[in-house]
Amino acid sequence: MLDTLDAAAVRRWCASGLDTLKRHQREIDDLNVYPVPDGDTGTNLVLTLTSAQQALAMDLDTGADGTSTAHGHALRLLARGALLGARGNSGVILSQILRGLADALGPVPEVGGRELAVALRAASDAAYAAVARPEEGTLLTVASAAADAAERAADGELPTVTRAAASGAATALARTPEQLPALARAGVVDAGGRGFCLLLDALVEVVTGAPPVTCTPTPRQVRPLAAARETTSTGYAYEVQFLLDAEAEAVRRMRDELDALGDSLVVVGDGSPTGGTWQVHVHVDDIGAAIEAGVVAGRPYQISVTRFADQRAPGAAPAADRGPAADPNRATGPGPASDGRGAVVVATGPGIAALLAGEGAVVVPGNPSTGELLDAVRATGAVRVVVLPNDPNAQAVANQVAVEAYRSGVKVSVVPTRSPVQALAALAVRDAGRRFEDDVIAMAEAAGACRHAEVCRAGRDALTVAGPCRAGDVLALVEGEVHLIGTDLVETSVALVDRMLGGGGELVTLLVGADAPDGLAEAVRTHIVGRWPFVEVHTYPGGQPHYPLLVGVE
């Protein structure tokens, strides 16, 4: 049982909360009163918290960042990741709740019961402030009730306050059908509130070491209304969502303009007092006006537009003008799948290209332009396409392609892979029997579960996080950061694999580069078989330049 909430507990809470949401994802989705992407609350919460966990995992330093405590640093990473990956109303509001917790607990030396109660109130206030027209009977109500209960128990220890917050949230959730007629008609509790209760239950388990005594209520009857809309909506046709870099004053003006254009408006920031990054979500009829408001305010990106009518017949593909035929020399791979789906992958190296094409993807050479990647999307002949960029620079291009493709009726989802080994893991779990959105989530989870690394030689003298290196040294990078510096390629590669498998793993994928010396892959493979006998090893000729070895561990 914990007396204080430290950085390690924050990380365990994130992992436990994400696992809990995944287990209840379908149940929460079924609580929605209208079946559109913005209403897939369970899916949106899973995607939002997955992004938060990835932000935590990518930060190798679990200590303070110089401006906050260690637990505050972890909470800020959590909130920032949730903001950048937020989906739908529920995801955006959750990101703001996490930001409120981070702001309140960041400077506090130790987080006990009273500190948690204060932070939950700050989180609730931040969530209400983010919503243009707050509605009771929603996630906002449940978060406020959790804060109320925590404040009443604030004189107690951390476990007491945590249990009180979870119990108060559960009680409020059970009353949400009394506050929203749409919930009462459908015979369900609020989906976002249900998800938040599950996250509080996960926090109780982390703090106390035992499941909560008062479990969140399950719906009395799951009966989504196929044609119903949120009671706060007057029937707008589109959901528009984007990230925005802008000053606070410009965002206030944009918020007023968007409020006049539509409803379900949520605008949340990353906590900077004057500006920073903002997540914007709104339902409108005039897409152009909504995006133009963002352009006037600052720099919008990762723009996502969903037409609600397209979601009411999941099996029907929307009509689309797929544009001119692509140049066959620009991309390689099969034609469209029989279910109207396609996959596009960015990759360098003939061996890697052949592997990915064999998995049914159209392959584009590395560092493509927007036009080249868009041509590849069109070359699939599909109306639903997943893009795996395999590089941060290509990901920015892919996000722009998703916006451009939408204008011609093609829905593009970008899975943010950073290495070909992650793309292989993602493509391996594709299943045409799932909904496209569920398939994208499964691919993203598979890619995220694949740790990636590469071995190369330093091109110049430099100072790295692993120490100084000289030109010609062998560098082993994990998730883009230098972890090992050596002089022998085989020895450094072996040490890299040992370090990665020390954190667990069942499958190792080795992609051998064009400049790899003879025997490198076999030496690494032999070592793995001898030292890690229960680990499966796959070795392929990748042919990639600059990197003698790419490594994936799943």
FENNOR-V655068 format. One record per residue. N is the residue number from 1. RES is the residue in one small letter. SS is DSSP state (2 for helix, 1 for strand, 0 for the rest). PSI is psi in whole degrees, 0 to 359 (999 if undefined). OMEGA is omega in degrees with one decimal (* if undefined). Layout:
{{N/RES/SS/PSI/OMEGA} {N/RES/SS/PSI/OMEGA}}
//
This chain:
{{1/m/0/133/-174.8} {2/l/0/140/172.5} {3/d/0/332/-179.9} {4/t/0/156/179.1} {5/l/0/105/-178.8} {6/d/0/184/-176.5} {7/a/2/320/179.7} {8/a/2/321/178.7} {9/a/2/322/177.2} {10/v/2/316/-179.9} {11/r/2/320/178.1} {12/r/2/323/178.3} {13/w/2/316/179.6} {14/c/2/313/-179.0} {15/a/2/316/-179.4} {16/s/2/319/179.2} {17/g/2/318/179.0} {18/l/2/318/178.2} {19/d/2/319/179.3} {20/t/2/316/179.6} {21/l/2/322/178.4} {22/k/2/320/-179.7} {23/r/2/331/-178.4} {24/h/0/10/-173.6} {25/q/2/311/-178.2} {26/r/2/319/178.7} {27/e/2/315/-179.4} {28/i/2/319/176.5} {29/d/2/321/-177.2} {30/d/0/348/177.5} {31/l/0/348/-176.2} {32/n/0/145/-180.0} {33/v/0/359/166.8} {34/y/0/134/-169.9} {35/p/0/77/173.9} {36/v/0/166/-177.9} {37/p/2/320/178.8} {38/d/2/339/-179.5} {39/g/2/354/177.7} {40/d/0/72/-169.3} {41/t/2/319/179.0} {42/g/2/315/178.2} {43/t/2/316/-179.4} {44/n/2/319/178.7} {45/l/2/320/177.8} {46/v/2/314/180.0} {47/l/2/320/-179.3} {48/t/2/314/-178.3} {49/l/2/332/173.9} {50/t/2/317/177.1} {51/s/2/321/178.1} {52/a/2/316/179.6} {53/q/2/322/177.8} {54/q/2/323/177.2} {55/a/2/321/176.2} {56/l/2/316/-175.9} {57/a/2/328/-177.6} {58/m/2/345/179.3} {59/d/0/111/-175.1} {60/l/0/343/-178.5} {61/d/0/110/-178.7} {62/t/0/3/179.3} {63/g/0/187/-178.3} {64/a/0/155/-178.8} {65/d/0/12/178.7} {66/g/0/342/-178.8} {67/t/0/355/-178.9} {68/s/0/174/176.9} {69/t/0/173/178.9} {70/a/2/317/178.8} {71/h/2/327/176.8} {72/g/2/321/177.1} {73/h/2/315/179.6} {74/a/2/319/179.1} {75/l/2/323/178.4} {76/r/2/320/174.9} {77/l/2/316/179.7} {78/l/2/312/-178.0} {79/a/2/319/179.8} {80/r/2/316/178.1} {81/g/2/321/178.4} {82/a/2/320/179.8} {83/l/2/313/-176.0} {84/l/2/336/-179.2} {85/g/2/10/-174.3} {86/a/0/138/177.5} {87/r/0/130/174.7} {88/g/2/176/178.7} {89/n/2/312/-175.1} {90/s/2/318/-180.0} {91/g/2/319/179.5} {92/v/2/317/179.5} {93/i/2/320/177.4} {94/l/2/319/179.7} {95/s/2/325/179.9} {96/q/2/325/174.3} {97/i/2/315/179.3} {98/l/2/323/176.9} {99/r/2/320/177.3} {100/g/2/319/176.2} {101/l/2/316/-178.9} {102/a/2/317/-179.6} {103/d/2/320/-176.0} {104/a/2/323/-173.3} {105/l/2/345/-176.8} {106/g/0/310/-177.4} {107/p/0/355/-175.9} {108/v/0/125/-177.5} {109/p/0/318/179.5} {110/e/0/139/-177.5} {111/v/0/102/173.7} {112/g/0/199/-177.0} {113/g/2/312/-177.4} {114/r/2/318/-179.6} {115/e/2/321/178.7} {116/l/2/321/179.1} {117/a/2/316/178.1} {118/v/2/319/-178.0} {119/a/2/322/178.1} {120/l/2/325/175.7} {121/r/2/317/178.4} {122/a/2/322/179.5} {123/a/2/317/178.2} {124/s/2/316/179.7} {125/d/2/319/179.7} {126/a/2/322/179.8} {127/a/2/316/178.6} {128/y/2/320/-178.0} {129/a/2/336/-176.8} {130/a/2/341/-174.3} {131/v/1/128/-175.6} {132/a/0/318/-178.7} {133/r/0/83/-177.3} {134/p/0/139/-180.0} {135/e/0/131/178.7} {136/e/0/157/-174.9} {137/g/0/18/-177.1} {138/t/0/189/175.4} {139/l/2/324/179.3} {140/l/2/316/179.7} {141/t/2/316/-178.3} {142/v/2/320/178.4} {143/a/2/321/178.6} {144/s/2/320/178.7} {145/a/2/323/176.7} {146/a/2/318/178.3} {147/a/2/318/178.0} {148/d/2/311/-178.1} {149/a/2/321/178.9} {150/a/2/320/179.5} {151/e/2/324/178.0} {152/r/2/332/-178.4} {153/a/0/15/-168.9} {154/a/0/339/178.7} {155/d/0/350/-178.7} {156/g/0/177/177.7} {157/e/0/172/-177.6} {158/l/2/314/179.5} {159/p/2/322/-179.0} {160/t/2/315/-178.7} {161/v/2/321/-179.5} {162/t/2/315/177.9} {163/r/2/320/-179.2} {164/a/2/318/179.7} {165/a/2/316/179.7} {166/a/2/320/179.6} {167/s/2/317/178.8} {168/g/2/321/177.9} {169/a/2/317/-179.8} {170/a/2/320/178.6} {171/t/2/317/179.4} {172/a/2/322/179.5} {173/l/2/318/-179.5} {174/a/2/337/-178.6} {175/r/2/355/-176.1} {176/t/2/327/176.8} {177/p/2/337/177.2} {178/e/2/343/-175.5} {179/q/2/333/179.6} {180/l/0/114/-179.2} {181/p/2/325/-179.2} {182/a/2/323/177.5} {183/l/2/319/179.6} {184/a/2/318/179.8} {185/r/2/322/-179.0} {186/a/2/347/-179.8} {187/g/0/35/-177.3} {188/v/0/163/170.4} {189/v/0/171/-177.9} {190/d/0/132/-175.0} {191/a/2/314/179.5} {192/g/2/319/176.9} {193/g/2/321/177.6} {194/r/2/316/178.9} {195/g/2/319/179.9} {196/f/2/322/176.3} {197/c/2/319/179.0} {198/l/2/323/177.3} {199/l/2/321/176.4} {200/l/2/323/175.5} {201/d/2/319/178.5} {202/a/2/323/177.5} {203/l/2/319/176.8} {204/v/2/316/-178.1} {205/e/2/322/178.1} {206/v/2/317/-175.8} {207/v/2/318/-173.8} {208/t/2/340/-176.0} {209/g/0/6/-179.4} {210/a/0/153/177.8} {211/p/0/154/-179.9} {212/p/0/145/179.6} {213/v/0/319/179.8} {214/t/0/107/-179.3} {215/c/0/153/177.9} {216/t/0/145/-176.0} {217/p/0/146/173.3} {218/t/0/160/-177.3} {219/p/0/148/176.7} {220/r/0/325/-177.6} {221/q/0/127/178.8} {222/v/0/107/-177.6} {223/r/0/76/179.5} {224/p/0/144/179.1} {225/l/0/116/-171.4} {226/a/0/329/-175.3} {227/a/0/358/-175.7} {228/a/0/154/176.5} {229/r/0/166/176.6} {230/e/0/146/-179.5} {231/t/0/339/178.3} {232/t/0/355/-177.4} {233/s/0/142/176.7} {234/t/0/20/173.6} {235/g/0/31/176.9} {236/y/0/151/-168.8} {237/a/0/337/-171.0} {238/y/1/148/167.6} {239/e/1/126/177.5} {240/v/1/132/-178.9} {241/q/1/137/177.8} {242/f/1/160/169.6} {243/l/1/149/-175.0} {244/l/1/127/170.1} {245/d/1/115/-174.2} {246/a/1/163/175.1} {247/e/0/154/-174.1} {248/a/2/319/-178.2} {249/e/2/320/178.0} {250/a/2/324/178.8} {251/v/2/323/178.0} {252/r/2/319/177.7} {253/r/2/320/178.3} {254/m/2/321/-178.8} {255/r/2/318/177.8} {256/d/2/320/-179.2} {257/e/2/316/179.8} {258/l/2/325/178.8} {259/d/2/327/178.5} {260/a/2/339/-177.6} {261/l/2/329/-173.3} {262/g/0/210/179.4} {263/d/1/191/-175.1} {264/s/1/38/-177.0} {265/l/1/126/174.4} {266/v/1/126/176.9} {267/v/1/117/-178.9} {268/v/1/149/-178.6} {269/g/1/179/-176.3} {270/d/0/10/174.4} {271/g/0/356/177.8} {272/s/0/134/-175.4} {273/p/0/335/-176.2} {274/t/0/337/-176.4} {275/g/0/226/179.1} {276/g/0/211/-177.5} {277/t/1/138/-177.3} {278/w/1/145/172.6} {279/q/1/125/-175.7} {280/v/1/133/-179.8} {281/h/1/132/-179.4} {282/v/1/152/171.8} {283/h/1/127/-176.6} {284/v/1/171/167.7} {285/d/0/328/-177.0} {286/d/0/94/-178.3} {287/i/2/312/-176.3} {288/g/2/319/-179.5} {289/a/2/322/179.5} {290/a/2/315/-179.5} {291/i/2/322/178.2} {292/e/2/323/176.7} {293/a/2/322/176.2} {294/g/2/320/179.3} {295/v/2/319/179.3} {296/v/2/323/-176.5} {297/a/2/325/-175.5} {298/g/1/225/-178.0} {299/r/1/100/176.2} {300/p/1/147/176.5} {301/y/1/173/-172.6} {302/q/1/49/-177.9} {303/i/1/130/179.1} {304/s/1/128/179.1} {305/v/1/128/179.2} {306/t/1/129/175.1} {307/r/1/118/-173.7} {308/f/2/324/-176.9} {309/a/2/332/-179.2} {310/d/2/343/-174.2} {311/q/2/354/-173.5} {312/r/0/352/175.8} {313/a/0/80/-172.2} {314/p/0/332/-177.3} {315/g/0/352/-175.9} {316/a/0/130/178.9} {317/a/0/134/179.5} {318/p/0/148/175.9} {319/a/0/146/-175.5} {320/a/0/140/168.7} {321/d/0/105/-171.7} {322/r/0/4/174.5} {323/g/0/184/-177.4} {324/p/0/155/178.4} {325/a/0/143/-178.8} {326/a/0/153/175.1} {327/d/0/120/-176.6} {328/p/0/344/179.3} {329/n/0/350/-175.7} {330/r/0/334/-176.4} {331/a/1/152/178.4} {332/t/1/146/178.2} {333/g/0/177/-176.4} {334/p/0/172/176.1} {335/g/0/193/-175.9} {336/p/0/147/175.2} {337/a/0/159/-176.5} {338/s/0/339/-179.1} {339/d/0/13/177.5} {340/g/0/15/179.1} {341/r/1/156/177.1} {342/g/1/169/178.0} {343/a/1/138/177.2} {344/v/1/133/-177.3} {345/v/1/136/174.5} {346/v/1/127/-177.0} {347/a/0/151/177.0} {348/t/0/132/-179.0} {349/g/0/127/-176.1} {350/p/2/324/179.6} {351/g/2/317/178.3} {352/i/2/317/179.9} {353/a/2/318/179.9} {354/a/2/320/178.8} {355/l/2/313/-176.8} {356/l/2/322/175.8} {357/a/2/325/177.4} {358/g/2/339/176.7} {359/e/0/6/175.5} {360/g/0/18/-177.3} {361/a/0/151/167.3} {362/v/1/127/-173.8} {363/v/1/131/179.3} {364/v/1/135/177.2} {365/p/0/156/-174.9} {366/g/0/155/178.7} {367/n/0/54/-178.7} {368/p/0/158/171.1} {369/s/0/169/176.9} {370/t/2/318/-179.6} {371/g/2/318/179.7} {372/e/2/318/-179.8} {373/l/2/323/177.8} {374/l/2/321/176.4} {375/d/2/321/179.5} {376/a/2/321/176.4} {377/v/2/316/178.8} {378/r/2/327/-178.5} {379/a/2/338/177.4} {380/t/0/335/-176.4} {381/g/0/13/-175.7} {382/a/0/161/177.5} {383/v/0/353/174.7} {384/r/1/116/-171.3} {385/v/1/135/172.7} {386/v/1/135/-179.9} {387/v/1/132/178.4} {388/l/1/104/-170.9} {389/p/0/331/177.6} {390/n/0/17/-178.9} {391/d/0/138/-179.3} {392/p/2/322/179.8} {393/n/2/319/178.4} {394/a/2/335/179.6} {395/q/2/321/177.7} {396/a/2/320/177.3} {397/v/2/317/-179.1} {398/a/2/321/178.7} {399/n/2/321/177.9} {400/q/2/322/178.6} {401/v/2/323/179.5} {402/a/2/321/178.3} {403/v/2/315/-178.8} {404/e/2/319/-177.9} {405/a/2/326/-179.5} {406/y/2/325/-177.0} {407/r/0/339/177.4} {408/s/0/16/173.7} {409/g/0/12/-179.5} {410/v/0/126/178.2} {411/k/1/121/-179.3} {412/v/1/129/173.7} {413/s/1/132/-177.7} {414/v/1/120/172.7} {415/v/1/117/-169.3} {416/p/0/63/176.8} {417/t/0/147/-178.5} {418/r/0/0/-178.0} {419/s/0/150/177.4} {420/p/2/331/179.5} {421/v/2/327/175.4} {422/q/2/324/177.9} {423/a/2/319/177.4} {424/l/2/318/179.1} {425/a/2/320/-178.9} {426/a/2/314/-177.7} {427/l/2/333/-178.1} {428/a/2/338/-177.2} {429/v/0/5/179.0} {430/r/0/139/-177.5} {431/d/0/110/-178.6} {432/a/0/346/179.3} {433/g/0/346/178.3} {434/r/0/160/167.7} {435/r/0/150/-179.0} {436/f/2/315/-178.6} {437/e/2/319/178.3} {438/d/2/324/179.0} {439/d/2/320/178.1} {440/v/2/319/178.3} {441/i/2/315/179.3} {442/a/2/320/178.8} {443/m/2/319/179.0} {444/a/2/321/178.4} {445/e/2/318/179.6} {446/a/2/318/178.5} {447/a/2/318/-179.7} {448/g/2/332/179.6} {449/a/0/353/-180.0} {450/c/0/107/175.3} {451/r/1/139/-174.9} {452/h/1/152/-179.5} {453/a/1/164/176.6} {454/e/1/155/178.2} {455/v/1/132/179.6} {456/c/1/179/175.3} {457/r/1/140/-179.8} {458/a/0/135/179.3} {459/g/0/347/-179.3} {460/r/0/168/174.4} {461/d/0/140/-178.7} {462/a/1/164/173.6} {463/l/1/119/-177.7} {464/t/1/174/178.3} {465/v/0/342/177.2} {466/a/0/2/-179.2} {467/g/1/180/-179.3} {468/p/1/147/174.7} {469/c/1/159/177.6} {470/r/0/157/178.0} {471/a/0/131/-179.3} {472/g/0/345/176.0} {473/d/0/154/176.0} {474/v/1/126/179.7} {475/l/1/135/173.5} {476/a/1/117/-177.1} {477/l/1/133/174.7} {478/v/1/124/-178.5} {479/e/0/34/175.5} {480/g/0/354/-179.7} {481/e/1/140/178.1} {482/v/1/122/178.2} {483/h/1/329/-176.4} {484/l/1/145/174.8} {485/i/1/127/-178.6} {486/g/1/183/178.1} {487/t/0/339/-178.9} {488/d/0/128/-175.1} {489/l/2/315/-177.6} {490/v/2/313/-177.7} {491/e/2/318/-180.0} {492/t/2/321/179.0} {493/s/2/318/179.2} {494/v/2/316/179.4} {495/a/2/323/178.2} {496/l/2/312/-178.9} {497/v/2/319/178.3} {498/d/2/318/-179.5} {499/r/2/319/-179.0} {500/m/2/317/-179.4} {501/l/2/342/175.5} {502/g/0/337/176.5} {503/g/0/8/179.9} {504/g/0/156/178.6} {505/g/0/147/-179.5} {506/e/0/339/-176.6} {507/l/1/130/176.4} {508/v/1/129/175.6} {509/t/1/128/179.0} {510/l/1/123/175.7} {511/l/1/117/-172.7} {512/v/1/130/-175.3} {513/g/0/170/-177.5} {514/a/0/329/-176.7} {515/d/0/11/-178.2} {516/a/0/136/176.6} {517/p/0/154/177.4} {518/d/0/136/175.2} {519/g/0/353/-178.3} {520/l/2/306/-176.9} {521/a/2/319/-178.5} {522/e/2/323/178.7} {523/a/2/317/179.5} {524/v/2/318/179.6} {525/r/2/315/-180.0} {526/t/2/319/179.1} {527/h/2/315/-178.8} {528/i/2/314/-178.9} {529/v/2/323/-178.6} {530/g/2/319/-175.0} {531/r/2/331/-177.2} {532/w/0/73/-170.3} {533/p/0/341/-177.9} {534/f/0/9/-179.9} {535/v/0/131/177.7} {536/e/1/139/-176.9} {537/v/1/129/173.9} {538/h/1/128/180.0} {539/t/1/132/-179.2} {540/y/1/147/171.6} {541/p/1/110/-177.0} {542/g/0/321/-179.7} {543/g/0/12/-178.7} {544/q/0/144/177.2} {545/p/0/161/170.3} {546/h/0/330/-176.1} {547/y/1/103/179.3} {548/p/1/333/-177.7} {549/l/1/130/168.5} {550/l/1/138/-174.7} {551/v/1/135/172.2} {552/g/1/136/179.1} {553/v/1/124/178.5} {554/e/0/999/*}}
//
